[in-house]
Amino acid sequence: MSLGVVACSDGGWEPSDAVTLEEASAPGYTEDVVAAVLVAQAPDKFQDTDDGAIVLVASDGSTRVVEAEGVGNEGDLAMNAHGHVAWAGVSGLRVVAGERSVTGPPSELSMGAAVVPDAQGRFHWLDGVTRWVTPTGVSGRRAYLLELGAADGPDGSLLATKLGSGTEPSRVATWDLRRHHRSSPAPESCGTSDPFDQGGRLWFLDQWCDGGATDQVLALASVDPVRGTYRAAPLRGYGMHGHRSTSDGGPSPLADAAERGHLHDGRLYTVDHRGVLVAADLRRGRLTDVGRLSERARRARDVRVAWAAGRMSVLVVDGRGDDAVLETYDLAHGTLERTLAVRKLAGLVPGDGSRVVTGFAVR
């Protein structure tokens, strides 16, 4: 079934053939779903509604649209290995055909809200953090969050909270980049990947700036959540346009979308500003170029990235064609495994800025 025609009225929008959340929660409804896309009105287009839609993408590229009330433009989207989907919106944590045992959300959404699945696939709402999209990792029954430093505080912090507790995260470690980034008198952390648990430490990729944003260094960092110790080592330096910039100095949508990264087989992956898939070996502390992404992905104006099970998925929705495109890459070899035309999604995101993709997840 392929749905998603849009009708506009009263400043809002509704997919005319969308199913309700209750209909989508029927057993087996997401069995053939390989990806989910969260669509909402752009922030400056909000009038009387902040409604949106969850677009479920099947393995053949067909789509089913699910009504999503209270999406806003600040929610987070997650998908577990069973194909269940959840998002954090202004009305709380909502689940499509997923496990009903979820932690209770706060009464109001903060800009740092995130939703993550645990090892059993249950979804949890995390709050009390300060970044719009918070780098988040789960280890056992605890969630860990990275917080970039403020002007009057440490350069970075690792926060922890027990899943299901409903309590605000507490700091378990802080660090000062001056001890590690000696080439700059005023180093800053200008972006990190999610933290990943390996060998009792939380590992992440950190982008070090010199304060003037003229040069950047990609570093491999780790924190022991028990002892609170932080380690970091530079992997590669980038020139004046930086790790997340294109050759003309503008932001790289692909590198920005891939920033959260993925841990697979002892290597932490991300995409640099050249559109190259890179992998940091945790044991050796070395960075390797794994493969170059397609020209379509590298040149796209609007791109989203999601990681799962040793694969990288790239969603291109830039208003240049009738269909959005979903590319899947094998991380071990950096090769493009599959290109899938996602039908009808381009109609929901027409490219004029009125509606945008705010979340993307794969199983």
C-alpha positions as a printed NumPy array, in Angstrom:
array([[ 0.   ,  0.   ,  0.   ],
       [ 1.406,  3.398, -0.977],
       [-0.1  ,  6.493,  0.599],
       [ 0.717, 10.119,  1.22 ],
       [-1.215, 12.672, -0.865],
       [-1.324, 16.003,  0.913],
       [-4.145, 18.501,  1.268],
       [-3.532, 21.927,  2.766],
       [-6.022, 24.098,  4.61 ],
       [-6.14 , 26.687,  7.365],
       [-2.366, 26.942,  7.49 ],
       [-2.009, 23.248,  8.408],
       [-1.632, 20.068,  6.418],
       [-3.   , 16.56 ,  6.564],
       [-2.02 , 13.435,  4.586],
       [-5.422, 12.656,  3.096],
       [-4.959,  8.878,  3.246],
       [-3.068,  8.657,  6.539],
       [-3.981,  6.01 ,  9.076],
       [-4.411,  6.755, 12.745],
       [-1.908,  5.885, 15.43 ],
       [-4.302,  3.253, 16.766],
       [-4.589,  1.588, 13.345],
       [-0.816,  1.543, 12.965],
       [-0.453, -0.082, 16.387],
       [-2.088, -3.303, 15.21 ],
       [ 0.131, -6.403, 15.572],
       [ 2.358, -6.924, 12.545],
       [ 1.666, -3.508, 11.017],
       [ 5.375, -2.633, 10.819],
       [ 6.614, -6.128,  9.988],
       [ 7.875, -5.143,  6.515],
       [ 9.021, -1.646,  7.525],
       [12.726, -0.917,  7.05 ],
       [12.776,  2.806,  7.857],
       [10.693,  5.571,  9.413],
       [10.651,  9.29 ,  8.627],
       [ 9.238, 12.042, 10.858],
       [ 7.792, 14.967,  8.881],
       [ 6.659, 18.269, 10.392],
       [ 5.899, 21.835,  9.4  ],
       [ 8.893, 24.13 ,  9.402],
       [ 9.144, 26.23 , 12.609],
       [ 8.244, 29.496, 10.901],
       [ 5.181, 27.871,  9.305],
       [ 3.449, 26.951, 12.573],
       [ 0.007, 28.517, 12.874],
       [-2.837, 26.63 , 14.534],
       [-1.211, 23.193, 14.481],
       [ 2.07 , 21.43 , 15.071],
       [ 0.828, 18.135, 13.636],
       [ 2.945, 16.026, 11.336],
       [ 3.278, 12.486, 10.102],
       [ 5.306,  9.334, 10.507],
       [ 6.138,  7.894,  7.086],
       [ 6.795,  4.147,  7.279],
       [ 8.978,  2.868,  4.417],
       [ 8.556, -0.761,  3.326],
       [11.285, -2.895,  1.767],
       [ 9.885, -2.276, -1.739],
       [ 9.935,  1.518, -1.336],
       [ 6.206,  1.918, -0.783],
       [ 5.109,  4.156,  2.069],
       [ 2.353,  4.256,  4.677],
       [ 1.581,  7.505,  6.452],
       [ 0.608,  7.596, 10.114],
       [-0.968, 10.655, 11.738],
       [ 1.312, 12.164, 14.376],
       [-0.139, 14.805, 16.655],
       [ 2.111, 17.185, 18.548],
       [ 5.236, 16.58 , 16.477],
       [ 6.521, 20.132, 16.674],
       [10.024, 20.606, 15.342],
       [11.988, 19.442, 18.376],
       [11.201, 15.752, 18.739],
       [13.51 , 12.763, 18.393],
       [12.733,  9.578, 16.439],
       [13.856,  6.017, 17.194],
       [13.301,  2.539, 15.777],
       [14.17 , -0.809, 17.313],
       [15.149, -4.116, 15.715],
       [11.503, -5.269, 15.739],
       [10.448, -2.396, 13.488],
       [ 8.63 , -0.545, 16.265],
       [ 8.851,  3.236, 16.068],
       [ 8.655,  5.926, 18.754],
       [ 9.148,  9.65 , 18.878],
       [ 9.344, 12.359, 21.511],
       [ 6.9  , 15.125, 20.659],
       [ 5.315, 18.041, 22.454],
       [ 2.598, 15.748, 23.834],
       [ 4.982, 13.116, 25.177],
       [ 6.475,  9.808, 24.1  ],
       [ 4.386,  8.125, 21.396],
       [ 4.836,  4.612, 20.021],
       [ 3.748,  3.061, 16.713],
       [ 3.153, -0.705, 17.012],
       [ 5.743, -0.964, 19.76 ],
       [ 6.325, -2.109, 23.302],
       [ 3.894, -0.392, 25.648],
       [ 6.273, -0.453, 28.616],
       [ 7.736,  3.029, 28.276],
       [ 8.987,  5.56 , 30.783],
       [ 6.734,  8.487, 31.565],
       [ 7.636, 11.754, 29.836],
       [ 7.597, 15.16 , 31.514],
       [ 4.566, 17.392, 31.154],
       [ 6.342, 19.643, 28.669],
       [ 8.968, 18.98 , 26.022],
       [12.406, 20.479, 26.501],
       [14.69 , 21.141, 23.559],
       [16.992, 18.345, 24.72 ],
       [14.443, 15.537, 24.805],
       [15.503, 12.236, 23.27 ],
       [13.999,  8.774, 22.935],
       [16.123,  5.622, 22.897],
       [15.4  ,  1.871, 22.847],
       [17.088, -0.448, 25.34 ],
       [18.43 , -3.965, 24.638],
       [14.91 , -5.407, 24.895],
       [13.506, -2.865, 22.442],
       [11.574, -0.84 , 25.034],
       [11.588,  2.909, 24.43 ],
       [12.684,  5.446, 27.018],
       [12.282,  9.218, 27.173],
       [15.368, 11.133, 28.288],
       [15.108, 14.735, 29.41 ],
       [16.937, 17.375, 31.409],
       [19.673, 17.978, 28.834],
       [20.633, 21.105, 26.98 ],
       [21.449, 20.201, 23.357],
       [18.765, 20.127, 20.665],
       [19.788, 16.64 , 19.526],
       [21.686, 15.169, 22.434],
       [24.425, 12.6  , 21.767],
       [23.055,  9.61 , 23.663],
       [24.241,  6.078, 24.406],
       [22.805,  3.162, 26.364],
       [24.791,  0.642, 28.402],
       [22.841, -1.945, 30.368],
       [20.196, -0.127, 32.398],
       [21.852,  3.278, 32.183],
       [21.735,  5.987, 29.555],
       [24.713,  8.273, 28.986],
       [24.542, 11.729, 27.46 ],
       [27.28 , 14.062, 26.25 ],
       [27.018, 17.761, 26.995],
       [29.226, 20.38 , 25.388],
       [30.675, 22.858, 27.82 ],
       [29.378, 26.342, 28.571],
       [31.48 , 29.487, 28.764],
       [31.638, 29.345, 32.557],
       [32.027, 25.575, 32.918],
       [34.055, 22.577, 31.738],
       [34.583, 21.952, 28.033],
       [32.569, 18.756, 28.192],
       [30.583, 16.541, 30.524],
       [29.267, 12.988, 30.597],
       [25.857, 12.621, 32.234],
       [24.174,  9.41 , 33.343],
       [20.679,  8.352, 34.355],
       [19.021,  5.035, 35.114],
       [16.566,  4.013, 32.431],
       [13.008,  4.194, 33.655],
       [13.857,  6.236, 36.729],
       [12.395,  9.5  , 35.437],
       [15.186, 11.426, 37.161],
       [17.321, 14.106, 35.592],
       [20.784, 12.964, 34.466],
       [23.707, 13.623, 36.821],
       [27.277, 14.425, 35.828],
       [29.758, 11.571, 36.215],
       [32.728, 13.185, 34.443],
       [33.977, 16.571, 33.202],
       [37.071, 17.514, 31.214],
       [39.172, 20.41 , 29.955],
       [40.306, 20.232, 26.316],
       [43.409, 22.366, 26.95 ],
       [45.125, 19.311, 28.365],
       [44.617, 17.389, 25.143],
       [44.434, 19.953, 22.298],
       [47.716, 21.737, 22.962],
       [48.001, 23.235, 19.463],
       [45.244, 25.76 , 20.232],
       [45.209, 28.304, 23.076],
       [41.382, 28.267, 23.182],
       [40.082, 24.893, 22.015],
       [36.388, 24.161, 21.742],
       [34.366, 21.011, 21.145],
       [32.222, 21.843, 18.135],
       [30.401, 18.534, 17.816],
       [30.509, 14.934, 18.999],
       [29.188, 11.561, 17.978],
       [26.975,  9.536, 20.272],
       [28.879,  7.745, 23.065],
       [29.251,  3.974, 22.618],
       [30.021,  1.38 , 25.294],
       [33.066, -0.786, 24.633],
       [35.304, -2.418, 27.222],
       [33.86 , -0.491, 30.157],
       [34.408,  2.934, 28.58 ],
       [32.129,  5.286, 26.634],
       [33.781,  6.09 , 23.285],
       [32.938,  8.98 , 20.968],
       [34.353, 11.085, 18.16 ],
       [34.988, 14.702, 19.122],
       [35.566, 17.626, 16.766],
       [38.02 , 20.119, 18.236],
       [37.935, 23.704, 16.995],
       [40.536, 26.384, 17.655],
       [37.973, 28.985, 18.693],
       [38.163, 30.798, 15.37 ],
       [36.72 , 27.844, 13.458],
       [39.555, 28.032, 10.909],
       [41.014, 24.605, 11.64 ],
       [39.524, 21.514, 13.163],
       [40.803, 18.213, 14.509],
       [38.856, 14.967, 14.623],
       [39.717, 13.189, 17.868],
       [38.873,  9.843, 19.447],
       [37.767, 10.291, 23.055],
       [36.604,  7.983, 25.827],
       [35.359,  8.268, 29.395],
       [35.324,  5.734, 32.22 ],
       [31.851,  6.323, 33.742],
       [32.895,  4.782, 37.075],
       [36.199,  6.573, 37.656],
       [35.225,  9.678, 35.707],
       [38.494,  9.661, 33.73 ],
       [38.668, 11.173, 30.238],
       [41.137, 10.299, 27.471],
       [41.49 , 11.726, 23.99 ],
       [43.875, 11.563, 21.049],
       [43.789, 13.446, 17.731],
       [43.129, 11.325, 14.654],
       [43.225, 13.764, 11.746],
       [43.433, 17.496, 11.172],
       [41.384, 19.356,  8.609],
       [42.098, 22.632,  6.841],
       [40.466, 26.019,  7.062],
       [37.015, 24.769,  6.012],
       [36.864, 22.212,  8.795],
       [35.479, 18.741,  9.265],
       [31.86 , 19.661,  8.597],
       [32.297, 22.156,  5.753],
       [32.242, 21.916,  1.985],
       [34.964, 23.261, -0.286],
       [33.124, 26.593, -0.638],
       [32.947, 27.106,  3.12 ],
       [29.278, 26.223,  3.556],
       [27.982, 23.531,  5.878],
       [28.074, 19.92 ,  4.675],
       [24.57 , 18.431,  5.139],
       [25.923, 14.898,  4.794],
       [28.687, 15.278,  7.403],
       [26.33 , 17.075,  9.767],
       [23.667, 14.376,  9.432],
       [26.227, 11.59 , 10.003],
       [27.747, 13.221, 13.076],
       [26.093, 10.893, 15.603],
       [28.093,  7.968, 14.226],
       [27.914,  4.208, 14.762],
       [30.033,  1.578, 16.512],
       [30.541, -1.673, 14.617],
       [33.118, -4.414, 15.1  ],
       [35.424, -2.285, 17.231],
       [35.394,  0.723, 14.919],
       [33.52 ,  4.013, 15.271],
       [32.173,  5.363, 11.964],
       [31.189,  8.794, 10.681],
       [31.331, 10.832,  7.456],
       [33.739, 13.743,  6.949],
       [33.248, 16.941,  4.932],
       [34.587, 15.257,  1.772],
       [31.742, 12.745,  1.782],
       [34.121,  9.963,  2.823],
       [33.04 ,  7.259,  5.246],
       [35.77 ,  7.085,  7.894],
       [36.34 ,  4.587, 10.71 ],
       [38.275,  5.045, 13.949],
       [39.77 ,  1.833, 15.342],
       [39.239,  1.927, 19.114],
       [42.136, -0.401, 19.94 ],
       [44.759,  1.156, 17.653],
       [43.518,  4.737, 17.69 ],
       [43.808,  5.072, 13.908],
       [41.464,  6.636, 11.364],
       [40.863,  4.879,  8.043],
       [39.024,  5.986,  4.913],
       [36.529,  3.187,  4.24 ],
       [34.624,  4.4  ,  1.181],
       [33.287,  7.425, -0.652],
       [29.556,  8.012, -0.672],
       [27.624,  8.487, -3.9  ],
       [27.614, 11.795, -5.731],
       [23.863, 12.047, -5.105],
       [24.413, 11.893, -1.333],
       [27.418, 14.22 , -1.37 ],
       [25.652, 16.904, -3.4  ],
       [22.226, 16.674, -1.78 ],
       [20.791, 19.815, -0.202],
       [18.683, 17.83 ,  2.263],
       [20.008, 14.53 ,  3.581],
       [19.441, 12.401,  6.699],
       [21.569,  9.56 ,  8.059],
       [20.672,  6.608, 10.285],
       [22.787,  3.674, 11.449],
       [21.883,  0.113, 12.451],
       [23.351, -3.398, 12.427],
       [26.602, -2.563, 10.658],
       [24.978, -0.475,  7.959],
       [24.615,  3.198,  7.158],
       [21.398,  4.485,  5.592],
       [21.276,  7.804,  3.748],
       [17.922,  9.432,  2.946],
       [18.022, 12.097,  0.238],
       [14.964, 14.38 ,  0.135],
       [15.847, 17.605, -1.652],
       [12.873, 18.39 , -3.896],
       [14.766, 17.545, -7.087],
       [12.688, 14.534, -8.11 ],
       [ 9.391, 12.747, -7.688],
       [10.848, 10.237, -5.248],
       [13.119, 10.436, -2.254],
       [16.058,  8.022, -2.359],
       [17.283,  5.677,  0.369],
       [20.868,  4.44 ,  0.009],
       [22.259,  1.639,  2.18 ],
       [26.008,  1.179,  2.714],
       [27.905, -1.767,  4.148],
       [30.238, -0.353,  6.805],
       [32.863, -3.096,  6.672],
       [33.695, -2.35 ,  3.038],
       [32.195,  1.123,  2.548],
       [30.224, -0.087, -0.452],
       [26.769,  0.937, -1.636],
       [24.556, -2.137, -1.17 ],
       [21.217, -0.813, -2.343],
       [19.447,  2.238, -3.736],
       [15.719,  2.38 , -3.035],
       [13.238,  4.906, -4.446],
       [10.935,  5.953, -1.583],
       [ 7.625,  6.718, -3.225],
       [ 5.342,  9.595, -2.18 ],
       [ 7.71 , 10.995,  0.457],
       [ 8.8  , 13.818, -1.843],
       [ 5.161, 14.924, -2.001],
       [ 5.126, 15.401,  1.773],
       [ 8.391, 17.361,  1.672],
       [ 8.011, 19.478, -1.465],
       [11.296, 21.351, -1.153],
       [ 9.81 , 24.817, -0.554],
       [10.661, 24.801,  3.147],
       [ 7.051, 24.544,  4.321],
       [ 7.514, 20.988,  5.594],
       [10.735, 19.334,  6.677],
       [12.104, 15.972,  7.727],
       [12.897, 16.211, 11.435],
       [13.69 , 12.567, 12.147],
       [14.903,  9.434, 10.377],
       [15.491,  5.949, 11.767],
       [16.099,  2.415, 10.451],
       [15.781, -1.035, 12.025]])
